[in-house]
Amino acid sequence: MYQEWESNCSTSISARRRTKVDVPVRILVGDEDRGVSVEDCRRIAGAVDDGDVTVIPGENHSFNENRTAVVEQTLRYLSTES
């Protein structure tokens, strides 16, 4: 199923669409996520002016195992934004 989704999905963002993204983009991804790769997340974040990726060790796509890590990473990120 993943390969079928992957072959129909594009992680590229057109230049026209990138210019319309005028807010910070924050992507959290688990290092055990089999639905979206860390590399794809980095490519997406790198395609916009203010993109960032945080990889959460031991997490899969649902982040159900360690929700506190998700909250901690999000609060840390928000507290450093001015």
Buried (B, 14 or more C-beta within 10 A) or exposed (E): EEEEEBEEEEBEBEEEEEEEBEEBBBBBBBEEBEBBBBEBBBBBBEBBEEBBBBBBEEBBEEBEEBEEBBEEBEEEBEEEEE
